[in-house]
Amino acid sequence: MKIIPPQMNVLKIDDTAPDFSVPSTDGGTFTLSERVRKGSVLLYFYVTDYGHTCTEYMALMNERKAELDDLNVSLVHINPDSIENHREWIEHTDAQFEHLSDTDQTVSKTYGAIVTRAKNDKLIGYTNREFFLVNKEMKIKYIWRAYWPTDTVPMSELMTGIRMTLVQN
C-alpha cells in the first residue's frame, strides 16, 4: 500500500470556495460563482464513472434528489471523465444530476480532492470521493472526505449534515 502525504493547505469550513469553470453535461460551461446565485451547491468529487461503488451510490443519490431540491441545494458531480463518458454514465444509471468534466484535475487538485492513500496503488492521484457544500457567499459550509477512495458517507448522514449546516447558517 502506497501513501502520499496530504496537501498542506487543505480547504476548511468557512474558507472561500475556489471558483472554477468547466464543461458540463447540461451543455456549455458550469461556473461555481454563477450557480451559487441560485442556491447552495454540493460539489461531489468521485473517482470514476462505472465503478462498482459509484454505481450503487448513484442510486442512493437519485433517491434523495427531491430532498436536495427542497433544500435548494444543487448536487453536481465532478471527476476527470469526459463529457461524453459522463453522458453515457448518466444514461446508464438514470442519474438525475449534472456532471462536470475536470479532465486535467485542476479543480480536484485545487480542492485537495486527490487520492493520497489507497489499498490499490493504481488509484493514487485519481480524484478522491469528497463533498463540499458551498453557499451563496462562496463559503464552504460542509465537508466530507473519504479516507479510502472506496469509502462513502451514508446518505442519511450526508443529508443530516447538510440540513444541520443550512439551519446553522
C-alpha positions as CSV (number, residue, x, y, z in Angstrom):
1,M,0.0,0.0,0.0
2,K,1.3,3.4,-1.0
3,I,0.6,6.6,0.9
4,I,1.3,10.1,-0.3
5,P,1.3,12.8,2.3
6,P,-1.8,15.0,2.1
7,Q,-1.5,18.6,0.7
8,M,-0.5,21.2,3.3
9,N,-3.2,23.8,2.5
10,V,-6.4,21.7,2.7
11,L,-9.7,23.7,2.4
12,K,-11.7,24.0,5.7
13,I,-15.1,25.1,6.8
14,D,-15.7,28.8,6.2
15,D,-12.9,29.1,3.6
16,T,-13.8,30.8,0.4
17,A,-14.5,28.2,-2.2
18,P,-12.2,28.4,-5.2
19,D,-14.2,29.5,-8.2
20,F,-13.9,27.4,-11.4
21,S,-15.4,26.9,-14.8
22,V,-15.5,23.5,-16.5
23,P,-17.6,21.7,-19.2
24,S,-21.0,20.4,-18.0
25,T,-23.3,17.7,-19.2
26,D,-26.1,20.3,-19.0
27,G,-24.4,21.9,-22.0
28,G,-21.9,24.7,-22.0
29,T,-19.8,25.6,-19.1
30,F,-20.5,25.4,-15.3
31,T,-19.1,28.3,-13.3
32,L,-19.5,27.9,-9.5
33,S,-19.8,31.6,-8.7
34,E,-22.7,31.8,-11.2
35,R,-24.5,28.7,-9.9
36,V,-24.4,29.6,-6.2
37,R,-26.5,32.7,-7.0
38,K,-29.4,30.2,-7.3
39,G,-28.7,28.5,-4.0
40,S,-26.1,26.3,-2.3
41,V,-24.1,23.9,-4.4
42,L,-23.0,20.5,-3.2
43,L,-19.8,19.5,-5.1
44,Y,-19.3,15.8,-5.2
45,F,-15.8,14.7,-6.3
46,Y,-15.5,11.0,-7.1
47,V,-13.1,8.5,-8.6
48,T,-14.6,7.4,-11.8
49,D,-17.8,6.6,-13.8
50,Y,-18.7,2.9,-13.9
51,G,-17.0,2.0,-10.6
52,H,-18.9,-0.6,-8.6
53,T,-19.2,1.8,-5.5
54,C,-20.1,4.7,-7.7
55,T,-22.9,2.8,-9.4
56,E,-24.6,1.8,-6.1
57,Y,-24.0,5.3,-4.7
58,M,-25.7,7.0,-7.6
59,A,-28.9,5.0,-7.0
60,L,-28.9,6.3,-3.4
61,M,-28.3,9.8,-4.5
62,N,-31.2,9.6,-7.0
63,E,-33.5,8.6,-4.2
64,R,-32.6,11.8,-2.3
65,K,-33.0,14.2,-5.3
66,A,-36.3,15.6,-4.1
67,E,-34.9,16.3,-0.6
68,L,-31.9,18.2,-2.1
69,D,-34.4,20.2,-4.3
70,D,-36.5,21.0,-1.2
71,L,-33.3,22.4,0.5
72,N,-32.5,24.4,-2.7
73,V,-29.2,22.5,-3.0
74,S,-27.8,21.7,-6.4
75,L,-25.7,18.5,-6.4
76,V,-23.1,18.4,-9.1
77,H,-20.7,15.5,-9.8
78,I,-17.0,16.1,-10.7
79,N,-14.3,13.9,-11.9
80,P,-11.8,13.7,-14.9
81,D,-14.1,11.7,-17.2
82,S,-15.1,13.3,-20.5
83,I,-18.5,14.9,-21.0
84,E,-19.3,12.1,-23.5
85,N,-18.4,9.5,-20.9
86,H,-20.5,11.3,-18.3
87,R,-23.5,11.4,-20.6
88,E,-23.3,7.7,-21.1
89,W,-22.9,7.2,-17.4
90,I,-26.0,9.4,-16.7
91,E,-28.0,7.3,-19.2
92,H,-26.6,4.0,-17.7
93,T,-27.5,5.0,-14.1
94,D,-30.5,7.2,-14.8
95,A,-28.6,9.9,-12.9
96,Q,-30.6,13.0,-12.1
97,F,-27.6,15.3,-11.6
98,E,-25.3,17.4,-13.6
99,H,-21.8,16.1,-14.2
100,L,-18.7,18.2,-14.7
101,S,-15.6,17.2,-16.6
102,D,-12.3,18.1,-14.8
103,T,-10.1,16.3,-17.4
104,D,-6.8,17.7,-16.1
105,Q,-7.9,17.5,-12.4
106,T,-7.3,21.2,-11.9
107,V,-10.5,21.6,-9.8
108,S,-9.9,18.3,-7.9
109,K,-6.4,19.4,-7.0
110,T,-7.5,22.9,-6.1
111,Y,-10.0,21.4,-3.6
112,G,-7.4,18.9,-2.4
113,A,-9.7,16.1,-3.6
114,I,-7.0,13.7,-4.7
115,V,-6.4,10.1,-3.6
116,T,-3.3,10.2,-1.5
117,R,-3.7,6.7,0.1
118,A,-5.2,3.6,-1.4
119,K,-5.2,-0.2,-1.0
120,N,-4.7,-0.3,-4.7
121,D,-1.7,1.9,-5.8
122,K,-3.3,2.4,-9.2
123,L,-5.8,4.8,-7.5
124,I,-3.1,7.2,-6.2
125,G,-3.5,10.5,-7.9
126,Y,-7.1,9.9,-9.0
127,T,-9.9,12.2,-7.8
128,N,-11.0,11.2,-4.3
129,R,-14.6,10.9,-3.1
130,E,-15.3,14.2,-1.3
131,F,-18.3,16.6,-0.7
132,F,-18.1,20.3,-0.3
133,L,-21.2,22.4,0.3
134,V,-20.8,26.0,-1.0
135,N,-23.2,28.7,-0.1
136,K,-24.3,31.9,-2.0
137,E,-21.4,33.8,-0.4
138,M,-18.9,31.2,-1.9
139,K,-18.1,29.9,1.6
140,I,-17.5,26.2,2.2
141,K,-20.0,25.2,4.9
142,Y,-19.8,21.4,4.9
143,I,-17.0,19.0,4.0
144,W,-16.8,15.2,4.0
145,R,-13.7,13.4,2.8
146,A,-13.2,9.7,2.2
147,Y,-10.2,8.2,4.0
148,W,-10.1,5.5,1.3
149,P,-11.4,6.2,-2.2
150,T,-13.9,3.4,-1.8
151,D,-15.4,4.9,1.4
152,T,-18.8,6.5,1.1
153,V,-20.8,8.6,3.6
154,P,-24.2,7.1,4.3
155,M,-26.8,9.2,2.6
156,S,-28.7,9.7,5.8
157,E,-25.6,11.1,7.4
158,L,-24.9,13.3,4.4
159,M,-28.4,14.7,4.4
160,T,-28.4,15.3,8.1
161,G,-25.1,17.1,7.8
162,I,-26.4,19.3,5.0
163,R,-29.7,20.1,6.9
164,M,-27.9,21.0,10.1
165,T,-25.4,23.1,8.2
166,L,-28.2,25.0,6.4
167,V,-30.1,25.6,9.6
168,Q,-27.0,27.0,11.4
169,N,-26.0,29.3,8.5
